Amino acid sequence: MVLTVAEAAIPLPLPGVKPGLANIVILIVLMRWGWRDAVWVALLRVFAGSLLLGQLFAPGFFLSLSGSLVSLATLGLAMHLPRRWFGPVSLSILAAFAHIGGQLMLARLWLVPHDGVFYLVPVFAAAATIFGLINGLVASKLLARLTPRSA
């Protein structure tokens, strides 16, 4: 919740381009406790964060919810991939692309009924790559610190 509220205070270069700091927590929950717990944390973050920011049931809430649902579905499928090649960084990048894809699809179907919305894909893809990579690296470092070392 703290990361969601803090992120809302960060000035954005473009509307809709956010670093997704709360996704670091979701990645850690996913890797340590599994997909089901990550779903609860993600949905609680969307609902409680929107409530705290006074945006519950506003268009931003539905965009966040759609991005989270598509991202969670992607992570649910990706958890079956070999952990050797799909760790926190690659899962974070996959989730970031799924999140923005879900948001763009909802925006196209509901808010901007024109294919021009897809001209934003390169900008959002670049943001998803950069922030997905950074969040995945941070989650990986935190997971390494949380994992007990065997002597």
Buried (B, 14 or more C-beta within 10 A) or exposed (E): EEBBEEBBEEEEEEEBBBBBBBBBBBBBBBBEEEBEEBBEBBBEBBBBBBEEBEBBEEEBBBBBBBBBBBBBBBBBEBBEEEEEEBBBBBBBBBBBBBBBBBBBBBBBEEEBEEEEBBEBEEBBBEBBEBBBBBBBBBBBEBBEEEEEEEE
